[in-house]
Amino acid sequence: METLEQLEGRLKAAIQAVRPADADGIAKAEAHWNAIAKPLHGLGRLEDVLSRMAGIAPLRRDNKKCVAAFCADNGVVAQGVTQTGSEVTAIVAGNMLTGQASVCCMGRVAGADVVPVDAGMLTEVPGMRSIKAARGTRDLSQVPAMTRQQCLSVLLAGMDLAGELAGQGYTLLAAGEMGIGNTTTSSAVAAALLERPAAEMTGRGAGLSDQGLEKKISVIGRAIALHRPDPADPVDVLAKVGGYDIAAMAGFYLGCALSRTPAVMDGFISAVAALAAVRLCPAVRDALTASHLSAEPGAGSVMEALGLTPVLKLGMALGEGTGAVSVMPLIDMALRVYFDMPSFDGIGIDAYQPQ
């Protein structure tokens, strides 16, 4: 296992190696959109999505797509902040492995492969790839969720996986998650990074009662007060009140930016991981597309902090990467227009002009 010093060094080197978006690539994509024989900005946000993607890598008519689904358990479940127990994490993770989970069903329609990853589950699922440093986090209401070394180990493993998938020819990546209790950890990370009250960032997750929501908010507030995570140090925040799935996704987004591979975010938990990644390395933001606005109450604040506008608003709160795969067919359709439609010159009519 790498030492803390080695891990810190690897993270620093990766951050320094990330390049911002290519402004020329974005400008060329925007010019191409305006030359296509359709009303200016007729595809709305989809044109913006593709133009931003063109700043990371040349656009291609067809993408090879993959969702990495990071699965992990959270010790804070012991505080009664969820409806179900941690055993459900392994059950759903197993369904991902056999192609029966929600994200797998939707991924088949979208043409996206799903790679489930054990980022820190309590239970081993035979055949699943593992990057874990421990079997679940500790109870963040009592002690820091993980050590800094454990957090960095999983974060950098997520980063390495993004690079590996890019090396296998995947040209559009997404991160999903599965882990009972992870709306608690993500709300805690969001509250700490944004320095906002826990009540503003915390929702019912998988259907908590009013009493359950109050308990969840109280647990998060007490944990932040106890551990005092440093909002200027995203790794400190992740280690003290986060989860292994969030750390892995933050690293995954860093790896996407490093390998110049566009990445589609999922919902609230994914967006919180993206916020941690962007706080570590602002240029990561250029590689990200926000798929949808989660139903969780803190989602809007996190998106605002990221400076990103979600493509969809469907009230989704499933996770796993389902929001990310939902927007992939829309990206595919926009790419067909981008590559297959004739230009105004090609059909002999005057182009639209901005008024």
Buried (B, 14 or more C-beta within 10 A) or exposed (E): EEEBEEBBEBBEEBBEEBEBBBEEBBEBBBEBBBBBBBEEBEBEBBBBBBBBBBBBBEBEEEBBBBBBBBBBBBBBBBBEBBBEEBEBBBBBBBBBBEEEBBBBBBBEEBBBBBBBBBBBBBBEBEEBBBBBBBBBBBBBBBBBBBBBBBBBBBBBBBBBBBBBBBEEEBBBBBBBBBBBBBBBBBBBBBBBBBEBEBBBBBBBBBEBEEEBBEBBBBBBBBBBEBBEBEEEBBBBBBBBBBBBBBBBBBBBBBBBBBBBBBBBBBBBBBBBBBBBBBBBBEBBBBBBBBBBBBBBBBBBBBBEBBEBEBBBEEEBBBBBBBBBBBBBBBBBEBBEBBEEEEEBEEEEEEEBEEE
